[in-house]
Amino acid sequence: MTDLPYGTPDAPRVAVRGEARLEVDPEIARIGITVSARGTDRRNALQDLTRRNNQVLDLLKSYGDAVEKTETGTFSITPQLTDKGRHERVRAYHGHVHITATLADFTALGELATHLAELDLTSVDGPWWSLRPDSPAHREARQQAVREAVQRAREYAAALGADLAAVVEIADIGAENAAPAMPVAPGGIMRSAGYGGAAAPPPALDLEPQRQAVYANVNARFTMTRPTL
């Protein structure tokens, strides 16, 4: 028997889209850390970079389980040539290491960012708020989209004096976090230029979590009873 995509007079089909949008609290926050070093000697620049990188890693480890994950992104050591002269003469060496830290304990986030920003030649970007890939919020958005599709189809059927009879198809066309993976840091860039000397530590930054938007959309087809026309 051939399947009829548009149904029959006795069993018409109705096709609808269900949509949902939720706003929920973030579950994790990421901060980007860039450690830099510069020197006229390659070895000294590399040693300074290694020392500062270890300081950052030690600080992150000191927060224990509050820092869920630490990842080193890119490392570079680049010679800077003199602007004048016919020969390739190196004026200085620039080194950079990029680190990403993921936290779920937001109470430690502001304090950690403040301590990182105090370190020599260390810049801090973020925070970037997000949900976990398996967050219950994604499931709730998808379920809400399906319920909305059923309600919309039922209203169409009721307008014809009919009832929904059966579901024919539900096509998931996406349920995802609307926030970019790495959005622009709302607080800009926090930089440390350490000039030495003992000083009282600054108060920890008060970072307010940014609510996350979760979207879900489904296409659904139903059959309904014979309309009363």
QUIKA-V38636 format. One record per residue. N is the residue number from 1. RES is the residue in three letters. PHI is phi in whole degrees, 0 to 359 (none if undefined). NEAR is the number of other ideal C-beta (glycine too) atoms within 12 Angstrom. D_LAST is the distance of its C-alpha to the last C-alpha in Angstrom with 1 decimal. Layout:
n=N res=RES phi=PHI near=NEAR d_last=D_LAST
n=N res=RES phi=PHI near=NEAR d_last=D_LAST
This chain:
n=1 res=MET phi=none near=4 d_last=27.9
n=2 res=THR phi=283 near=6 d_last=26.8
n=3 res=ASP phi=285 near=13 d_last=24.8
n=4 res=LEU phi=262 near=15 d_last=21.7
n=5 res=PRO phi=295 near=13 d_last=21.6
n=6 res=TYR phi=253 near=15 d_last=18.0
n=7 res=GLY phi=76 near=24 d_last=16.7
n=8 res=THR phi=228 near=18 d_last=14.8
n=9 res=PRO phi=302 near=16 d_last=11.4
n=10 res=ASP phi=274 near=14 d_last=12.3
n=11 res=ALA phi=220 near=24 d_last=14.0
n=12 res=PRO phi=295 near=31 d_last=12.9
n=13 res=ARG phi=250 near=30 d_last=15.6
n=14 res=VAL phi=231 near=35 d_last=16.0
n=15 res=ALA phi=245 near=25 d_last=19.4
n=16 res=VAL phi=221 near=32 d_last=21.1
n=17 res=ARG phi=243 near=26 d_last=24.6
n=18 res=GLY phi=252 near=35 d_last=26.4
n=19 res=GLU phi=231 near=26 d_last=29.5
n=20 res=ALA phi=213 near=32 d_last=32.3
n=21 res=ARG phi=219 near=23 d_last=35.6
n=22 res=LEU phi=243 near=28 d_last=38.3
n=23 res=GLU phi=241 near=20 d_last=41.8
n=24 res=VAL phi=227 near=28 d_last=44.5
n=25 res=ASP phi=288 near=22 d_last=48.2
n=26 res=PRO phi=292 near=31 d_last=50.1
n=27 res=GLU phi=252 near=29 d_last=51.8
n=28 res=ILE phi=221 near=34 d_last=54.6
n=29 res=ALA phi=226 near=43 d_last=56.6
n=30 res=ARG phi=242 near=36 d_last=58.6
n=31 res=ILE phi=234 near=45 d_last=61.7
n=32 res=GLY phi=257 near=35 d_last=63.5
n=33 res=ILE phi=236 near=42 d_last=67.3
n=34 res=THR phi=241 near=35 d_last=69.6
n=35 res=VAL phi=259 near=37 d_last=73.3
n=36 res=SER phi=233 near=32 d_last=75.7
n=37 res=ALA phi=207 near=34 d_last=79.4
n=38 res=ARG phi=213 near=25 d_last=81.7
n=39 res=GLY phi=194 near=23 d_last=85.4
n=40 res=THR phi=280 near=18 d_last=87.9
n=41 res=ASP phi=247 near=18 d_last=88.6
n=42 res=ARG phi=300 near=21 d_last=85.9
n=43 res=ARG phi=296 near=15 d_last=87.0
n=44 res=ASN phi=296 near=18 d_last=87.2
n=45 res=ALA phi=297 near=30 d_last=83.7
n=46 res=LEU phi=293 near=25 d_last=82.3
n=47 res=GLN phi=295 near=18 d_last=84.2
n=48 res=ASP phi=297 near=29 d_last=82.9
n=49 res=LEU phi=295 near=33 d_last=79.3
n=50 res=THR phi=297 near=20 d_last=79.7
n=51 res=ARG phi=297 near=22 d_last=81.1
n=52 res=ARG phi=291 near=32 d_last=78.4
n=53 res=ASN phi=297 near=33 d_last=75.7
n=54 res=ASN phi=294 near=19 d_last=77.3
n=55 res=GLN phi=297 near=28 d_last=77.3
n=56 res=VAL phi=295 near=40 d_last=73.6
n=57 res=LEU phi=297 near=25 d_last=72.9
n=58 res=ASP phi=296 near=17 d_last=75.2
n=59 res=LEU phi=295 near=33 d_last=73.5
n=60 res=LEU phi=297 near=35 d_last=70.1
n=61 res=LYS phi=293 near=17 d_last=71.5
n=62 res=SER phi=293 near=18 d_last=73.0
n=63 res=TYR phi=270 near=28 d_last=69.5
n=64 res=GLY phi=57 near=14 d_last=68.9
n=65 res=ASP phi=289 near=14 d_last=65.4
n=66 res=ALA phi=297 near=25 d_last=64.1
n=67 res=VAL phi=262 near=33 d_last=64.2
n=68 res=GLU phi=286 near=23 d_last=61.9
n=69 res=LYS phi=210 near=20 d_last=62.7
n=70 res=THR phi=233 near=29 d_last=65.3
n=71 res=GLU phi=229 near=19 d_last=65.0
n=72 res=THR phi=268 near=22 d_last=67.4
n=73 res=GLY phi=273 near=20 d_last=65.7
n=74 res=THR phi=237 near=16 d_last=68.2
n=75 res=PHE phi=230 near=19 d_last=72.0
n=76 res=SER phi=212 near=20 d_last=74.1
n=77 res=ILE phi=225 near=28 d_last=77.7
n=78 res=THR phi=236 near=21 d_last=78.2
n=79 res=PRO phi=283 near=21 d_last=81.5
n=80 res=GLN phi=251 near=19 d_last=81.7
n=81 res=LEU phi=275 near=16 d_last=84.1
n=82 res=THR phi=292 near=14 d_last=86.4
n=83 res=ASP phi=282 near=8 d_last=85.4
n=84 res=LYS phi=244 near=9 d_last=88.8
n=85 res=GLY phi=104 near=10 d_last=91.1
n=86 res=ARG phi=272 near=7 d_last=91.2
n=87 res=HIS phi=253 near=8 d_last=90.9
n=88 res=GLU phi=279 near=12 d_last=88.0
n=89 res=ARG phi=247 near=14 d_last=89.2
n=90 res=VAL phi=274 near=19 d_last=87.0
n=91 res=ARG phi=270 near=19 d_last=87.0
n=92 res=ALA phi=198 near=21 d_last=84.9
n=93 res=TYR phi=240 near=26 d_last=82.4
n=94 res=HIS phi=248 near=26 d_last=79.0
n=95 res=GLY phi=237 near=33 d_last=77.2
n=96 res=HIS phi=217 near=29 d_last=73.7
n=97 res=VAL phi=228 near=35 d_last=71.8
n=98 res=HIS phi=250 near=26 d_last=68.2
n=99 res=ILE phi=232 near=35 d_last=66.9
n=100 res=THR phi=241 near=30 d_last=63.5
n=101 res=ALA phi=243 near=38 d_last=63.3
n=102 res=THR phi=248 near=32 d_last=60.2
n=103 res=LEU phi=234 near=36 d_last=60.1
n=104 res=ALA phi=249 near=27 d_last=57.8
n=105 res=ASP phi=267 near=21 d_last=60.2
n=106 res=PHE phi=287 near=29 d_last=59.5
n=107 res=THR phi=292 near=17 d_last=62.4
n=108 res=ALA phi=269 near=29 d_last=64.9
n=109 res=LEU phi=297 near=36 d_last=63.3
n=110 res=GLY phi=297 near=30 d_last=64.8
n=111 res=GLU phi=295 near=26 d_last=68.2
n=112 res=LEU phi=297 near=37 d_last=68.2
n=113 res=ALA phi=299 near=42 d_last=67.1
n=114 res=THR phi=295 near=25 d_last=70.0
n=115 res=HIS phi=294 near=31 d_last=72.6
n=116 res=LEU phi=296 near=44 d_last=71.4
n=117 res=ALA phi=292 near=33 d_last=71.7
n=118 res=GLU phi=280 near=31 d_last=75.3
n=119 res=LEU phi=287 near=33 d_last=76.5
n=120 res=ASP phi=297 near=24 d_last=78.5
n=121 res=LEU phi=46 near=32 d_last=76.6
n=122 res=THR phi=233 near=39 d_last=73.3
n=123 res=SER phi=248 near=31 d_last=70.0
n=124 res=VAL phi=234 near=39 d_last=66.9
n=125 res=ASP phi=240 near=30 d_last=63.3
n=126 res=GLY phi=126 near=37 d_last=60.2
n=127 res=PRO phi=279 near=40 d_last=58.7
n=128 res=TRP phi=250 near=32 d_last=55.5
n=129 res=TRP phi=268 near=36 d_last=53.0
n=130 res=SER phi=197 near=34 d_last=50.5
n=131 res=LEU phi=258 near=35 d_last=48.7
n=132 res=ARG phi=285 near=23 d_last=49.7
n=133 res=PRO phi=303 near=15 d_last=47.7
n=134 res=ASP phi=260 near=11 d_last=46.8
n=135 res=SER phi=300 near=24 d_last=46.0
n=136 res=PRO phi=301 near=17 d_last=43.5
n=137 res=ALA phi=298 near=33 d_last=41.8
n=138 res=HIS phi=294 near=30 d_last=40.4
n=139 res=ARG phi=296 near=22 d_last=38.8
n=140 res=GLU phi=297 near=22 d_last=37.4
n=141 res=ALA phi=295 near=34 d_last=35.9
n=142 res=ARG phi=295 near=29 d_last=34.2
n=143 res=GLN phi=295 near=23 d_last=32.8
n=144 res=GLN phi=294 near=25 d_last=31.5
n=145 res=ALA phi=296 near=34 d_last=29.8
n=146 res=VAL phi=294 near=31 d_last=28.1
n=147 res=ARG phi=299 near=22 d_last=27.0
n=148 res=GLU phi=293 near=26 d_last=25.7
n=149 res=ALA phi=294 near=36 d_last=23.7
n=150 res=VAL phi=298 near=27 d_last=22.1
n=151 res=GLN phi=297 near=22 d_last=21.3
n=152 res=ARG phi=294 near=25 d_last=19.8
n=153 res=ALA phi=296 near=37 d_last=17.6
n=154 res=ARG phi=296 near=25 d_last=16.5
n=155 res=GLU phi=292 near=19 d_last=15.6
n=156 res=TYR phi=296 near=26 d_last=13.4
n=157 res=ALA phi=296 near=29 d_last=11.6
n=158 res=ALA phi=297 near=18 d_last=11.5
n=159 res=ALA phi=295 near=16 d_last=9.9
n=160 res=LEU phi=257 near=20 d_last=6.7
n=161 res=GLY phi=72 near=14 d_last=7.4
n=162 res=ALA phi=236 near=27 d_last=9.5
n=163 res=ASP phi=235 near=23 d_last=13.3
n=164 res=LEU phi=290 near=29 d_last=15.9
n=165 res=ALA phi=252 near=23 d_last=17.5
n=166 res=ALA phi=200 near=21 d_last=20.6
n=167 res=VAL phi=268 near=24 d_last=22.5
n=168 res=VAL phi=260 near=26 d_last=23.3
n=169 res=GLU phi=200 near=22 d_last=25.8
n=170 res=ILE phi=231 near=27 d_last=27.5
n=171 res=ALA phi=247 near=19 d_last=29.9
n=172 res=ASP phi=283 near=23 d_last=32.6
n=173 res=ILE phi=248 near=19 d_last=33.5
n=174 res=GLY phi=127 near=21 d_last=36.3
n=175 res=ALA phi=217 near=30 d_last=37.5
n=176 res=GLU phi=212 near=26 d_last=40.9
n=177 res=ASN phi=289 near=33 d_last=43.3
n=178 res=ALA phi=287 near=26 d_last=42.9
n=179 res=ALA phi=287 near=29 d_last=46.6
n=180 res=PRO phi=299 near=16 d_last=48.9
n=181 res=ALA phi=302 near=18 d_last=51.3
n=182 res=MET phi=226 near=18 d_last=54.2
n=183 res=PRO phi=291 near=23 d_last=53.2
n=184 res=VAL phi=296 near=17 d_last=55.8
n=185 res=ALA phi=297 near=24 d_last=57.9
n=186 res=PRO phi=297 near=19 d_last=57.1
n=187 res=GLY phi=261 near=26 d_last=60.7
n=188 res=GLY phi=75 near=15 d_last=62.2
n=189 res=ILE phi=246 near=21 d_last=65.2
n=190 res=MET phi=261 near=31 d_last=67.8
n=191 res=ARG phi=240 near=21 d_last=71.2
n=192 res=SER phi=241 near=27 d_last=74.5
n=193 res=ALA phi=238 near=14 d_last=77.7
n=194 res=GLY phi=0 near=20 d_last=80.2
n=195 res=TYR phi=249 near=10 d_last=83.6
n=196 res=GLY phi=85 near=8 d_last=85.4
n=197 res=GLY phi=92 near=7 d_last=86.9
n=198 res=ALA phi=280 near=8 d_last=85.8
n=199 res=ALA phi=209 near=9 d_last=83.1
n=200 res=ALA phi=293 near=7 d_last=80.9
n=201 res=PRO phi=295 near=12 d_last=77.5
n=202 res=PRO phi=289 near=16 d_last=74.7
n=203 res=PRO phi=297 near=11 d_last=72.0
n=204 res=ALA phi=295 near=20 d_last=69.0
n=205 res=LEU phi=296 near=29 d_last=66.1
n=206 res=ASP phi=262 near=15 d_last=63.1
n=207 res=LEU phi=255 near=28 d_last=60.2
n=208 res=GLU phi=270 near=16 d_last=56.7
n=209 res=PRO phi=301 near=27 d_last=54.1
n=210 res=GLN phi=266 near=29 d_last=51.3
n=211 res=ARG phi=300 near=20 d_last=47.7
n=212 res=GLN phi=252 near=31 d_last=45.8
n=213 res=ALA phi=264 near=26 d_last=42.2
n=214 res=VAL phi=241 near=35 d_last=40.2
n=215 res=TYR phi=247 near=28 d_last=37.0
n=216 res=ALA phi=213 near=33 d_last=34.5
n=217 res=ASN phi=221 near=27 d_last=31.5
n=218 res=VAL phi=224 near=32 d_last=29.2
n=219 res=ASN phi=257 near=26 d_last=26.4
n=220 res=ALA phi=223 near=33 d_last=24.0
n=221 res=ARG phi=236 near=31 d_last=21.3
n=222 res=PHE phi=227 near=33 d_last=19.0
n=223 res=THR phi=259 near=30 d_last=16.7
n=224 res=MET phi=226 near=34 d_last=13.7
n=225 res=THR phi=290 near=24 d_last=12.1
n=226 res=ARG phi=298 near=18 d_last=9.1
n=227 res=PRO phi=293 near=24 d_last=6.0
n=228 res=THR phi=258 near=13 d_last=3.8
n=229 res=LEU phi=252 near=9 d_last=0.0
